[in-house]
């Protein structure tokens, strides 16, 4: 395991424990509440209209006052109706105190004196801008990431942070920058992790760090991926030459390994079938010629020897 693994785990930030957790708010079906509210509103209007048919002054005033009070009470009660769509929730507060969350979709009724804050619980995407940072070797690189997330605890998202959307955006950028400086773009050591060669492992570490950063806001990280990874333009050409040189060296190494095997096989077959007897000097010359033919990057021109073996 690379020595870079330990800092990635040790540097995960420790967020404060949440002071409030989500629980279900007390609510009733909105259909019955709407029906009772309409009946009360119509009843109040009917009382006011009926007061015009009464001749007694006291009874007329009483009916008017009662009708107005009933209509106002019905209207106020109907203010407690909430239309909750799928993928949404309502955070209920009464005089500044958290009284629960409504997640059940449809028409619901709660205490009309409460305030209800709408929060989306749908799955969201956040894509960072292309960030320019220095990797573990100090090379300037550019990278960007996309994070798939959703609100899991509406109470924490409302009360633990000022703006949970901005919080996720800022913490995502911070996590991407931190991961970038912990690992190199290309590892010089064979067992070292690098951003280019070990994208899956680095992505898992990014998800762990993101979860630790946004957990305080009641946010669940579903997936995180790098969408852009490249050297900065000022060193891109130099690093491309280095990568090409490494590829050429690797290809040459494979060619030489194959050529050595073919030469060994040729000498073994010649000796096994006793086609020709070669001394050490002639074997060395044959090996040299075969290696030139097999390892050369240009076509060879054969020379036909019509004389003896040694001419």
KEKE-3310 file (N, C-alpha, C; in steps of 0.2 Angstrom, whole numbers, plus 5000, padded with zeros to 4 digits):
npx = (5004:5002:5012:5004:4992:4989:4989:4977:4967:4969:4967:4954:4940:4934:4918:4906:4895:4877:4864:4851:4839:4830:4813:4796:4783:4768:4753:4738:4726:4724:4712:4700:4702:4701:4688:4681:4685:4680:4666:4665:4668:4658:4647:4649:4648:4634:4628:4630:4623:4610:4608:4603:4590:4584:4575:4577:4589:4599:4601:4604:4616:4623:4623:4630:4643:4646:4646:4656:4667:4667:4670:4682:4690:4689:4695:4708:4711:4712:4723:4733:4734:4744:4752:4761:4773:4779:4796:4798:4799:4793:4798:4793:4790:4787:4785:4799:4804:4808:4797:4795:4795:4787:4785:4776:4768:4755:4740:4741:4738:4743:4746:4740:4748:4761:4776:4781:4794:4800:4809:4819:4820:4825:4837:4852:4864:4881:4893:4910:4920:4933:4948:4963:4977:4992:4999:5005:5018:5021:5018:5009:4991:4976:4959:4942:4927:4912:4898:4885:4871:4860:4847:4846:4843:4832:4831:4844:4849:4842:4844:4858:4867:4870:4867:4863:4865:4875:4885:4888:4893:4905:4912:4914:4923:4933:4937:4940:4952:4960:4962:4969:4981:4986:4990:5000:5000:5005:5013:5029:5034:5032:5022:5015:5000:4991:4984:4980:4982:4976:4962:4949:4952:4956:4944:4936:4941:4939:4925:4923:4929:4921:4909:4912:4913:4901:4892:4887:4878:4867:4867:4868:4880:4879:4887:4903:4914:4928:4928:4937:4954:4970:4987:4992:4992:5005:5014:5011:5015:5029:5027:5020:5029:5038:5029:5028:5041:5042:5033:5040:5051:5046:5040:5052:5058:5050:5051:5065:5065:5057:5065:5077:5072:5068:5080:5087:5078:5081:5095:5094:5086:5094:5105:5099:5094:5106:5110:5119:5136:5142:5155:5160:5163:5156:5143:5141:5142:5131:5120:5122:5118:5105:5099:5100:5092:5079:5077:5078:5071:5069:5068:5078:5092:5095:5110:5116:5126:5136:5147:5158:5155:5162:5165)
npy = (4994:5011:5025:5036:5034:5035:5049:5053:5047:5051:5065:5068:5079:5083:5085:5095:5087:5085:5096:5094:5082:5074:5071:5064:5075:5080:5078:5079:5072:5082:5083:5081:5092:5103:5102:5104:5117:5124:5122:5129:5142:5144:5143:5154:5164:5162:5165:5179:5183:5178:5187:5198:5196:5196:5205:5210:5220:5216:5202:5202:5209:5200:5188:5193:5196:5183:5176:5182:5179:5165:5163:5169:5161:5149:5152:5155:5142:5135:5140:5131:5121:5111:5108:5095:5089:5074:5070:5081:5090:5096:5107:5110:5123:5130:5145:5146:5134:5118:5107:5095:5086:5085:5072:5065:5064:5074:5082:5089:5094:5105:5113:5129:5140:5137:5138:5133:5126:5123:5110:5102:5085:5078:5069:5076:5084:5090:5099:5103:5117:5118:5115:5121:5115:5109:5094:5079:5079:5092:5096:5106:5104:5101:5098:5092:5088:5078:5077:5067:5069:5070:5077:5070:5071:5083:5091:5094:5099:5111:5118:5116:5122:5137:5138:5124:5120:5128:5125:5111:5113:5121:5112:5101:5106:5109:5096:5090:5097:5094:5080:5080:5086:5076:5065:5060:5065:5056:5041:5039:5028:5010:5004:5015:5025:5034:5048:5046:5033:5025:5028:5023:5019:5031:5039:5032:5036:5050:5050:5045:5056:5066:5062:5063:5077:5083:5077:5084:5092:5085:5078:5066:5057:5051:5047:5050:5057:5059:5071:5078:5078:5082:5088:5104:5118:5124:5114:5103:5099:5095:5085:5076:5072:5066:5055:5049:5045:5036:5026:5022:5016:5006:4998:4995:4987:4976:4972:4968:4958:4948:4946:4941:4929:4923:4921:4913:4901:4899:4895:4884:4876:4874:4867:4856:4849:4847:4854:4864:4866:4877:4888:4897:4910:4911:4909:4921:4930:4927:4929:4942:4947:4942:4949:4962:4962:4958:4968:4980:4996:4997:4991:4977:4973:4959:4949:4939:4925:4916:4909:4900:4894:4903:4914)
npz = (5000:4997:5003:5003:5007:5021:5025:5018:5025:5038:5037:5036:5039:5055:5059:5069:5080:5076:5081:5080:5074:5061:5062:5061:5057:5065:5057:5047:5035:5021:5014:5022:5031:5022:5018:5030:5032:5022:5024:5036:5032:5023:5031:5040:5031:5028:5040:5042:5031:5035:5045:5040:5039:5051:5063:5076:5084:5093:5091:5077:5077:5084:5076:5065:5071:5075:5063:5056:5064:5063:5050:5048:5057:5050:5038:5043:5048:5036:5031:5036:5027:5016:5001:4996:4985:4976:4980:4988:5004:5019:5031:5047:5058:5074:5082:5081:5085:5081:5074:5067:5051:5036:5025:5018:5003:4994:4999:5015:5032:5045:5060:5059:5063:5062:5053:5037:5028:5012:5006:4994:4991:4980:4969:4965:4955:4956:4948:4948:4944:4933:4941:4946:4952:4962:4961:4971:4968:4965:4952:4941:4939:4931:4936:4937:4945:4947:4957:4964:4974:4988:4999:5015:5028:5033:5043:5048:5036:5036:5048:5053:5044:5035:5021:5013:5000:4994:5004:5001:4988:4991:5000:4992:4982:4991:4995:4983:4979:4990:4989:4977:4980:4988:4980:4966:4949:4940:4946:4951:4958:4957:4965:4970:4972:4959:4951:4938:4935:4945:4946:4951:4964:4970:4968:4977:4989:4988:4989:5002:5009:5005:5011:5024:5025:5022:5030:5041:5036:5034:5021:5009:5000:4984:4973:4966:4954:4944:4931:4923:4920:4919:4914:4917:4905:4903:4906:4899:4887:4889:4899:4891:4882:4891:4894:4882:4880:4890:4886:4874:4879:4886:4876:4869:4878:4879:4865:4865:4875:4868:4857:4862:4867:4855:4848:4857:4855:4841:4841:4849:4842:4830:4836:4841:4830:4823:4812:4808:4813:4825:4831:4846:4842:4830:4834:4842:4832:4825:4834:4836:4823:4822:4833:4828:4817:4823:4832:4826:4819:4806:4790:4785:4774:4766:4764:4753:4755:4745:4746:4756:4773:4781:4774)
capx = (5000:5006:5012:4999:4985:4988:4986:4970:4962:4970:4965:4946:4938:4929:4912:4902:4889:4871:4860:4844:4838:4824:4807:4790:4779:4761:4749:4732:4725:4721:4705:4695:4703:4699:4681:4678:4686:4675:4660:4665:4668:4651:4643:4650:4644:4627:4626:4630:4617:4604:4607:4599:4583:4582:4573:4580:4595:4604:4602:4607:4623:4627:4624:4635:4649:4648:4647:4663:4672:4667:4673:4689:4693:4689:4701:4715:4712:4714:4730:4737:4735:4751:4753:4768:4774:4784:4802:4799:4797:4791:4801:4788:4793:4782:4788:4806:4806:4807:4791:4795:4796:4782:4788:4771:4766:4748:4738:4742:4736:4746:4745:4741:4752:4768:4779:4783:4800:4800:4816:4819:4824:4827:4844:4855:4871:4885:4899:4914:4923:4940:4952:4971:4981:4998:4999:5010:5025:5022:5016:5002:4987:4969:4954:4935:4923:4904:4895:4878:4869:4853:4846:4844:4840:4830:4832:4851:4850:4839:4847:4865:4871:4866:4864:4866:4867:4882:4889:4890:4898:4911:4915:4916:4929:4939:4939:4944:4958:4964:4964:4973:4988:4989:4992:5003:4996:5008:5017:5036:5035:5027:5017:5012:4994:4992:4977:4978:4982:4971:4956:4944:4954:4956:4937:4933:4944:4936:4918:4924:4931:4915:4904:4913:4913:4894:4887:4884:4872:4861:4867:4870:4884:4878:4892:4907:4918:4932:4926:4942:4960:4975:4992:4991:4995:5012:5019:5007:5019:5034:5024:5018:5036:5040:5025:5030:5048:5041:5030:5045:5056:5042:5040:5058:5060:5046:5054:5071:5063:5055:5070:5081:5068:5068:5087:5088:5075:5084:5101:5093:5084:5100:5109:5095:5093:5112:5110:5126:5140:5144:5159:5158:5163:5151:5137:5141:5140:5124:5116:5122:5114:5098:5096:5099:5086:5073:5076:5079:5065:5069:5068:5085:5093:5098:5116:5117:5132:5137:5153:5158:5151:5166:5166)
capy = (5000:5017:5029:5042:5032:5037:5056:5054:5045:5055:5072:5069:5083:5081:5090:5095:5083:5089:5097:5092:5077:5074:5067:5066:5080:5078:5081:5075:5072:5089:5083:5082:5099:5107:5101:5107:5124:5127:5122:5134:5148:5145:5144:5161:5169:5161:5168:5186:5184:5177:5192:5203:5194:5197:5212:5212:5223:5212:5196:5204:5210:5193:5184:5196:5195:5176:5174:5185:5175:5158:5164:5171:5155:5144:5154:5154:5135:5133:5142:5126:5116:5111:5103:5092:5085:5069:5072:5087:5089:5103:5107:5113:5126:5133:5150:5145:5127:5113:5103:5089:5086:5082:5069:5061:5068:5075:5088:5088:5099:5105:5119:5135:5145:5135:5140:5127:5128:5118:5107:5096:5078:5074:5068:5082:5084:5096:5098:5108:5120:5115:5118:5121:5114:5106:5087:5078:5081:5099:5098:5109:5100:5103:5093:5093:5082:5078:5074:5065:5069:5072:5078:5064:5074:5089:5096:5096:5104:5118:5121:5115:5126:5143:5136:5118:5119:5132:5121:5106:5116:5123:5106:5097:5109:5108:5089:5088:5100:5090:5074:5082:5087:5070:5060:5063:5063:5049:5039:5036:5021:5005:5003:5021:5027:5040:5050:5044:5025:5022:5032:5020:5020:5038:5041:5030:5040:5056:5049:5045:5062:5071:5060:5066:5084:5086:5074:5088:5096:5080:5077:5059:5057:5044:5045:5055:5055:5065:5072:5081:5077:5084:5093:5111:5119:5126:5109:5098:5096:5092:5079:5072:5069:5061:5049:5045:5042:5030:5021:5019:5012:5000:4994:4992:4982:4970:4969:4965:4952:4944:4945:4936:4922:4920:4919:4906:4896:4897:4892:4878:4871:4872:4863:4850:4846:4846:4857:4867:4867:4884:4889:4903:4916:4912:4910:4928:4934:4925:4932:4950:4948:4941:4955:4968:4961:4958:4974:4986:4999:4998:4984:4975:4971:4953:4948:4932:4922:4910:4905:4895:4897:4908:4919)
capz = (5000:4996:5009:5003:5010:5028:5026:5016:5030:5044:5036:5035:5044:5060:5059:5075:5081:5074:5087:5079:5070:5058:5064:5057:5060:5066:5052:5045:5028:5020:5011:5027:5033:5017:5018:5036:5032:5017:5028:5041:5028:5020:5037:5042:5026:5029:5046:5040:5026:5039:5050:5037:5039:5058:5064:5082:5083:5096:5087:5071:5078:5087:5070:5061:5074:5075:5056:5054:5068:5061:5043:5049:5060:5045:5034:5047:5049:5030:5030:5038:5022:5012:4995:4996:4979:4977:4980:4992:5011:5023:5038:5051:5064:5078:5086:5081:5087:5076:5076:5063:5044:5032:5019:5014:4997:4994:5003:5022:5036:5051:5064:5054:5066:5061:5047:5033:5023:5007:5004:4989:4992:4974:4968:4962:4952:4956:4944:4950:4939:4932:4946:4944:4959:4962:4964:4976:4966:4964:4946:4941:4935:4931:4937:4939:4947:4947:4963:4964:4981:4989:5006:5018:5034:5031:5049:5048:5031:5037:5055:5054:5040:5032:5014:5012:4993:4994:5008:4997:4983:4994:5003:4986:4979:4995:4995:4977:4980:4995:4985:4971:4982:4991:4976:4960:4942:4938:4951:4949:4961:4954:4970:4972:4969:4955:4949:4931:4934:4950:4946:4955:4971:4972:4968:4983:4994:4987:4992:5009:5012:5004:5016:5031:5025:5021:5034:5046:5033:5032:5014:5007:4994:4981:4969:4964:4949:4941:4924:4919:4923:4914:4916:4916:4898:4903:4907:4896:4881:4892:4902:4885:4879:4896:4894:4876:4881:4894:4881:4869:4883:4888:4870:4867:4883:4876:4859:4867:4878:4863:4852:4866:4867:4848:4847:4861:4852:4835:4843:4852:4836:4826:4839:4842:4823:4820:4805:4807:4820:4826:4837:4850:4838:4825:4838:4844:4826:4823:4839:4834:4817:4824:4837:4824:4813:4827:4836:4822:4818:4799:4786:4784:4767:4766:4760:4751:4755:4740:4747:4762:4779:4785:4769)
cpx = (5004:5006:5007:4993:4984:4985:4979:4965:4962:4967:4958:4944:4933:4924:4909:4896:4882:4867:4853:4844:4831:4819:4801:4786:4771:4757:4743:4731:4722:4714:4700:4696:4700:4691:4678:4680:4681:4668:4659:4665:4661:4646:4643:4647:4637:4625:4626:4624:4611:4603:4603:4592:4580:4581:4576:4587:4601:4606:4605:4615:4627:4628:4630:4642:4651:4650:4654:4668:4673:4671:4680:4693:4694:4695:4707:4716:4715:4721:4735:4738:4741:4750:4760:4768:4779:4791:4803:4797:4796:4794:4796:4792:4787:4785:4796:4808:4804:4802:4790:4795:4790:4785:4782:4768:4758:4746:4738:4740:4740:4744:4746:4746:4760:4770:4782:4788:4800:4808:4815:4823:4826:4835:4846:4862:4874:4892:4904:4917:4930:4945:4959:4974:4988:4997:5004:5017:5026:5020:5009:4997:4980:4964:4947:4932:4915:4902:4888:4876:4862:4852:4843:4841:4838:4831:4839:4852:4847:4843:4854:4869:4867:4863:4867:4868:4874:4887:4892:4895:4904:4915:4917:4922:4935:4941:4942:4951:4963:4966:4969:4980:4990:4992:4995:4999:4999:5013:5024:5037:5030:5021:5013:5005:4995:4985:4975:4978:4977:4965:4950:4946:4954:4949:4934:4935:4940:4929:4918:4925:4925:4910:4905:4912:4905:4889:4884:4878:4866:4861:4870:4874:4882:4883:4896:4912:4922:4930:4932:4949:4966:4981:4990:4995:5002:5017:5016:5012:5026:5032:5022:5024:5038:5036:5027:5036:5047:5038:5035:5049:5052:5042:5046:5060:5056:5049:5061:5070:5061:5060:5075:5078:5069:5075:5089:5085:5078:5091:5099:5090:5089:5104:5106:5095:5100:5113:5117:5129:5143:5149:5156:5158:5158:5144:5136:5139:5133:5119:5116:5118:5107:5095:5096:5093:5079:5072:5076:5072:5065:5070:5076:5085:5097:5104:5116:5124:5133:5143:5153:5155:5155:5168:5160)
cpy = (5006:5021:5035:5040:5034:5044:5057:5052:5050:5062:5073:5073:5081:5086:5089:5090:5087:5090:5095:5087:5077:5069:5069:5071:5078:5082:5076:5076:5079:5089:5084:5090:5104:5107:5105:5115:5127:5127:5128:5141:5149:5146:5151:5166:5168:5165:5176:5187:5183:5183:5198:5202:5195:5204:5215:5214:5219:5206:5197:5205:5204:5189:5186:5194:5187:5173:5176:5180:5168:5158:5165:5164:5150:5146:5153:5146:5132:5135:5136:5120:5117:5106:5101:5087:5079:5072:5079:5085:5096:5102:5112:5116:5130:5138:5148:5138:5123:5108:5097:5091:5082:5079:5066:5066:5069:5081:5086:5095:5099:5112:5125:5140:5143:5138:5134:5129:5122:5116:5101:5091:5074:5073:5074:5080:5091:5095:5104:5111:5117:5119:5117:5120:5110:5099:5086:5079:5088:5101:5101:5105:5103:5097:5095:5087:5083:5074:5073:5065:5071:5073:5072:5066:5081:5094:5098:5101:5111:5122:5121:5120:5131:5141:5130:5117:5123:5128:5115:5108:5117:5117:5102:5100:5108:5101:5087:5091:5096:5083:5075:5083:5081:5065:5063:5061:5057:5047:5037:5030:5017:5004:5009:5022:5034:5042:5047:5036:5022:5027:5029:5021:5027:5041:5038:5034:5047:5055:5049:5052:5067:5069:5063:5074:5087:5082:5078:5092:5091:5078:5070:5060:5050:5042:5051:5053:5061:5065:5075:5080:5077:5088:5100:5113:5121:5120:5103:5095:5093:5085:5074:5068:5064:5054:5045:5042:5035:5024:5018:5014:5005:4995:4991:4987:4975:4967:4965:4958:4946:4942:4940:4929:4919:4918:4913:4900:4894:4893:4885:4873:4869:4867:4856:4846:4845:4849:4860:4867:4874:4885:4895:4909:4917:4912:4917:4932:4933:4929:4940:4951:4948:4947:4961:4968:4962:4965:4981:4989:5000:4991:4983:4973:4965:4953:4941:4929:4916:4907:4900:4898:4903:4914:4923)
cpz = (5000:5003:5009:5006:5017:5029:5023:5021:5036:5043:5035:5041:5049:5061:5066:5075:5079:5081:5086:5074:5067:5061:5061:5061:5060:5061:5050:5038:5027:5017:5016:5030:5029:5017:5024:5035:5027:5020:5033:5038:5025:5026:5040:5038:5027:5035:5045:5036:5030:5044:5047:5037:5046:5060:5071:5081:5087:5093:5081:5072:5080:5081:5066:5064:5074:5068:5054:5058:5065:5054:5044:5052:5054:5040:5037:5047:5042:5028:5032:5033:5018:5007:4995:4990:4980:4976:4984:4999:5013:5030:5042:5057:5068:5083:5086:5083:5082:5078:5071:5055:5041:5026:5015:5009:4997:4998:5011:5026:5043:5054:5060:5057:5065:5054:5044:5028:5019:5006:4999:4991:4986:4974:4964:4960:4954:4953:4946:4944:4938:4936:4944:4951:4957:4965:4969:4974:4964:4957:4945:4936:4935:4932:4939:4941:4947:4953:4963:4972:4982:4997:5009:5025:5033:5037:5049:5042:5032:5043:5056:5050:5037:5026:5012:5004:4992:4998:5004:4991:4986:4996:4997:4983:4984:4995:4988:4977:4985:4992:4980:4974:4986:4987:4969:4954:4940:4943:4948:4952:4958:4959:4972:4968:4965:4953:4942:4931:4939:4951:4951:4963:4974:4972:4975:4989:4994:4990:4999:5012:5011:5009:5022:5031:5025:5026:5039:5043:5031:5025:5013:5000:4990:4977:4967:4959:4946:4934:4920:4923:4918:4917:4914:4909:4898:4904:4903:4891:4884:4895:4896:4882:4884:4895:4887:4876:4885:4890:4877:4873:4885:4882:4868:4872:4881:4870:4861:4870:4873:4858:4856:4866:4860:4846:4851:4857:4845:4836:4845:4847:4832:4829:4840:4836:4820:4813:4803:4814:4820:4832:4841:4846:4833:4828:4840:4838:4824:4828:4837:4828:4818:4828:4833:4820:4817:4830:4832:4820:4810:4796:4785:4777:4768:4762:4759:4751:4750:4741:4753:4768:4782:4780:4768)
residu = (UNK:UNK:UNK:UNK:UNK:UNK:UNK:UNK:UNK:UNK:UNK:UNK:UNK:UNK:UNK:UNK:UNK:UNK:UNK:UNK:UNK:UNK:UNK:UNK:UNK:UNK:UNK:UNK:UNK:UNK:UNK:UNK:UNK:UNK:UNK:UNK:UNK:UNK:UNK:UNK:UNK:UNK:UNK:UNK:UNK:UNK:UNK:UNK:UNK:UNK:UNK:UNK:UNK:UNK:UNK:UNK:UNK:UNK:UNK:UNK:UNK:UNK:UNK:UNK:UNK:UNK:UNK:UNK:UNK:UNK:UNK:UNK:UNK:UNK:UNK:UNK:UNK:UNK:UNK:UNK:UNK:UNK:UNK:UNK:UNK:UNK:UNK:UNK:UNK:UNK:UNK:UNK:UNK:UNK:UNK:UNK:UNK:UNK:UNK:UNK:UNK:UNK:UNK:UNK:UNK:UNK:UNK:UNK:UNK:UNK:UNK:UNK:UNK:UNK:UNK:UNK:UNK:UNK:UNK:UNK:UNK:UNK:UNK:UNK:UNK:UNK:UNK:UNK:UNK:UNK:UNK:UNK:UNK:UNK:UNK:UNK:UNK:UNK:UNK:UNK:UNK:UNK:UNK:UNK:UNK:UNK:UNK:UNK:UNK:UNK:UNK:UNK:UNK:UNK:UNK:UNK:UNK:UNK:UNK:UNK:UNK:UNK:UNK:UNK:UNK:UNK:UNK:UNK:UNK:UNK:UNK:UNK:UNK:UNK:UNK:UNK:UNK:UNK:UNK:UNK:UNK:UNK:UNK:UNK:UNK:UNK:UNK:UNK:UNK:UNK:UNK:UNK:UNK:UNK:UNK:UNK:UNK:UNK:UNK:UNK:UNK:UNK:UNK:UNK:UNK:UNK:UNK:UNK:UNK:UNK:UNK:UNK:UNK:UNK:UNK:UNK:UNK:UNK:UNK:UNK:UNK:UNK:UNK:UNK:UNK:UNK:UNK:UNK:UNK:UNK:UNK:UNK:UNK:UNK:UNK:UNK:UNK:UNK:UNK:UNK:UNK:UNK:UNK:UNK:UNK:UNK:UNK:UNK:UNK:UNK:UNK:UNK:UNK:UNK:UNK:UNK:UNK:UNK:UNK:UNK:UNK:UNK:UNK:UNK:UNK:UNK:UNK:UNK:UNK:UNK:UNK:UNK:UNK:UNK:UNK:UNK:UNK:UNK:UNK:UNK:UNK:UNK:UNK:UNK:UNK:UNK:UNK:UNK:UNK:UNK:UNK:UNK:UNK:UNK:UNK:UNK:UNK:UNK:UNK:UNK:UNK:UNK:UNK:UNK:UNK:UNK:UNK:UNK:UNK:UNK:UNK)
# end
